[in-house]
Amino acid sequence: MRFDVARERLERLPDVLPSGPMALDPEVLATGASAPAWVRRGVDVPSRDAAVLVLVYPDEAGEATLILTARPEGDLRHAGQVSFPGGAADPGDDFPDGTALREAQEEVGLDAEAAGVRIVGRLEVVDVRVSGFLLVPVVALAEHDPVLTPDPREVAAILRVPVRHFLPGAPIEIVEAERDGWRLRYGAFPVGERHVWGATARVLGQLGAVLGG
């Protein structure tokens, strides 16, 4: 998809946003009374405000491209997973836009002014029960390919992925895997050798639905 087409559609986000593919929703294959709160339905899970930056920019060929990150492996939360730059709100943040921009600067060194970043809207809030966050996806456009440097404590790799990977009809692979001690079945977008799943995939699925509409 050309950046100018994506820009036109994202600058006019509909009041009622389309839903992404239902195949992306995780299904827990084993539950019980001892299951953690994020698995059980109807449990009041404490939550924190968080925001991510959904940044779309033109690559050298003018194709609409996204910035994603791969988390480091190890004992960190969401280790090894693909995500957007973002995180929890800090006191004093202009939430959610300021949180998303601050986290992108901290995680990948985004200079919003130099890249010509402009926030154009928000996608639906995602309830990320596993980490207790209510996540606001902040949609922004950059006029230039941003120069980025990852913070190695939080980012193992910066991924620059064309938005066509997430448009309606893009491949979704069904995966069964153990996550946080629980066996799950979920849909994931394949990006190279990686699988993008969970909250990030849900945001990408809705973004793709908006762009493909």
C-alpha positions as CSV (number, residue, x, y, z in Angstrom):
1,M,0.0,0.0,0.0
2,R,1.3,3.4,-0.9
3,F,1.9,5.8,1.9
4,D,-0.2,8.6,0.4
5,V,-3.2,6.2,0.4
6,A,-2.6,5.1,4.0
7,R,-2.2,8.7,5.1
8,E,-5.5,9.7,3.5
9,R,-7.4,6.9,5.3
10,L,-5.7,7.3,8.7
11,E,-6.3,11.1,8.7
12,R,-10.0,10.3,8.5
13,L,-10.5,7.6,11.0
14,P,-14.2,6.6,11.2
15,D,-16.2,7.2,14.4
16,V,-17.0,3.5,14.6
17,L,-13.8,1.5,13.9
18,P,-14.0,-1.8,12.1
19,S,-12.9,-4.9,13.9
20,G,-9.9,-7.0,13.1
21,P,-9.9,-10.7,12.3
22,M,-11.5,-12.8,15.1
23,A,-8.9,-15.5,14.4
24,L,-6.3,-13.4,16.3
25,D,-8.1,-13.7,19.6
26,P,-6.2,-16.1,22.0
27,E,-8.1,-19.2,23.3
28,V,-7.0,-20.9,26.5
29,L,-6.9,-24.7,26.0
30,A,-6.9,-25.5,29.8
31,T,-8.6,-23.5,32.5
32,G,-9.6,-24.2,36.1
33,A,-10.2,-22.7,39.5
34,S,-6.5,-22.2,39.9
35,A,-6.1,-20.3,36.6
36,P,-4.6,-16.8,37.0
37,A,-7.0,-13.8,36.9
38,W,-6.2,-12.9,33.3
39,V,-7.4,-16.3,32.1
40,R,-10.7,-16.4,34.1
41,R,-13.7,-14.5,32.9
42,G,-15.6,-12.1,35.1
43,V,-12.6,-11.4,37.4
44,D,-12.0,-7.8,38.4
45,V,-8.3,-7.4,37.3
46,P,-6.6,-4.1,38.5
47,S,-5.4,-2.2,35.5
48,R,-2.9,0.6,34.6
49,D,-3.1,3.1,31.7
50,A,-0.6,2.5,28.9
51,A,-0.1,3.6,25.3
52,V,1.7,2.5,22.2
53,L,2.8,4.4,19.1
54,V,1.4,3.1,15.9
55,L,3.8,5.0,13.6
56,V,3.3,4.8,9.8
57,Y,5.9,6.3,7.4
58,P,7.0,6.0,3.8
59,D,9.9,3.8,3.0
60,E,12.3,4.7,0.1
61,A,9.8,3.4,-2.5
62,G,6.9,5.2,-0.9
63,E,5.4,2.1,0.6
64,A,3.5,2.6,3.9
65,T,5.6,1.0,6.7
66,L,5.3,0.4,10.4
67,I,7.8,0.5,13.3
68,L,7.7,-2.6,15.5
69,T,10.1,-3.8,18.1
70,A,11.3,-7.2,19.3
71,R,11.7,-7.6,23.0
72,P,14.9,-9.1,24.4
73,E,14.9,-12.7,25.5
74,G,15.1,-13.5,29.2
75,D,13.0,-12.9,32.3
76,L,11.5,-9.5,31.2
77,R,7.8,-9.2,30.8
78,H,6.8,-10.2,27.2
79,A,10.3,-11.5,26.6
80,G,11.0,-12.2,22.9
81,Q,7.6,-10.9,21.7
82,V,7.0,-8.3,18.9
83,S,5.3,-5.1,20.1
84,F,4.9,-1.4,19.4
85,P,7.0,1.1,21.1
86,G,5.1,2.0,24.3
87,G,4.5,1.4,27.9
88,A,2.8,2.6,31.1
89,A,1.8,6.2,31.7
90,D,4.1,8.2,34.0
91,P,2.9,11.0,36.3
92,G,2.9,14.2,34.3
93,D,2.4,12.6,30.9
94,D,-0.1,14.1,28.5
95,F,-1.8,10.7,28.3
96,P,-2.1,8.9,25.9
97,D,-0.3,10.9,23.2
98,G,2.5,12.1,25.4
99,T,3.0,8.6,26.8
100,A,3.3,7.0,23.4
101,L,5.8,9.6,22.1
102,R,7.9,9.5,25.3
103,E,8.1,5.7,25.3
104,A,9.1,5.7,21.6
105,Q,11.8,8.2,22.3
106,E,13.1,6.1,25.2
107,E,12.8,2.7,23.5
108,V,13.9,3.4,19.9
109,G,15.3,7.0,20.0
110,L,12.5,8.5,18.0
111,D,13.0,12.3,17.3
112,A,9.4,13.1,16.5
113,E,10.2,16.6,15.2
114,A,13.0,15.5,12.9
115,A,10.8,12.7,11.4
116,G,7.8,15.0,11.0
117,V,5.6,13.0,13.3
118,R,2.0,14.0,13.5
119,I,-0.6,12.2,15.7
120,V,-3.9,11.6,13.8
121,G,-6.0,9.5,16.1
122,R,-6.5,6.4,18.3
123,L,-7.6,2.9,17.8
124,E,-9.7,0.9,20.3
125,V,-8.4,0.4,23.8
126,V,-7.1,-3.1,24.3
127,D,-7.5,-4.9,27.7
128,V,-4.2,-6.6,28.2
129,R,-5.1,-8.8,31.1
130,V,-1.8,-10.7,31.3
131,S,0.0,-7.5,32.3
132,G,-2.8,-5.5,33.8
133,F,-2.8,-2.7,31.2
134,L,-5.5,-0.8,29.4
135,L,-3.6,-0.1,26.2
136,V,-4.4,2.9,24.0
137,P,-3.0,2.6,20.4
138,V,-2.0,6.1,19.3
139,V,-1.9,6.4,15.5
140,A,0.7,8.8,14.0
141,L,2.2,9.6,10.6
142,A,5.8,10.4,9.9
143,E,6.7,12.3,6.8
144,H,10.3,10.9,6.8
145,D,11.9,7.5,7.4
146,P,12.8,8.0,11.1
147,V,16.4,7.5,12.3
148,L,16.1,5.1,15.2
149,T,18.5,3.6,17.8
150,P,17.2,0.8,20.1
151,D,17.7,0.9,23.9
152,P,19.2,-2.6,24.4
153,R,17.6,-3.0,27.8
154,E,14.1,-2.9,26.2
155,V,14.6,-3.6,22.5
156,A,16.5,-6.4,20.8
157,A,15.6,-5.3,17.3
158,I,13.7,-2.7,15.4
159,L,11.4,-4.1,12.8
160,R,10.3,-2.0,9.8
161,V,7.3,-3.9,8.3
162,P,5.1,-2.8,5.4
163,V,1.5,-2.4,6.4
164,R,0.4,-4.8,3.6
165,H,1.3,-7.7,6.0
166,F,-1.7,-6.7,8.1
167,L,-4.4,-5.8,5.5
168,P,-7.6,-7.9,5.2
169,G,-6.7,-11.2,3.6
170,A,-3.1,-11.2,4.8
171,P,-1.9,-14.6,6.1
172,I,-2.7,-15.5,9.7
173,E,-1.1,-18.6,11.1
174,I,-2.8,-20.6,13.9
175,V,-0.3,-21.4,16.7
176,E,-0.5,-23.6,19.7
177,A,2.1,-22.7,22.3
178,E,2.7,-22.5,26.1
179,R,2.7,-18.9,27.3
180,D,3.2,-18.0,31.0
181,G,2.5,-21.6,31.9
182,W,-0.7,-22.0,30.0
183,R,-1.4,-23.7,26.7
184,L,-2.9,-21.3,24.2
185,R,-4.2,-21.4,20.7
186,Y,-4.0,-18.1,18.8
187,G,-3.8,-16.5,15.4
188,A,-0.6,-14.7,14.5
189,F,0.7,-12.5,11.7
190,P,3.9,-14.0,10.3
191,V,6.7,-11.4,9.9
192,G,9.8,-13.1,8.6
193,E,10.6,-15.8,11.1
194,R,8.6,-14.1,13.9
195,H,5.0,-14.4,14.8
196,V,3.1,-11.3,15.9
197,W,0.3,-12.2,18.3
198,G,-1.7,-11.0,21.3
199,A,-2.5,-7.4,21.9
200,T,0.0,-6.2,19.2
201,A,-1.7,-8.4,16.6
202,R,-5.2,-7.2,17.6
203,V,-4.0,-3.6,17.1
204,L,-2.5,-4.5,13.8
205,G,-5.7,-6.3,12.7
206,Q,-7.8,-3.3,13.4
207,L,-5.3,-1.0,11.7
208,G,-5.4,-3.3,8.6
209,A,-9.2,-3.2,8.7
210,V,-9.2,0.6,8.7
211,L,-6.7,0.8,5.8
212,G,-8.4,-1.9,3.8
213,G,-11.8,-0.4,4.2
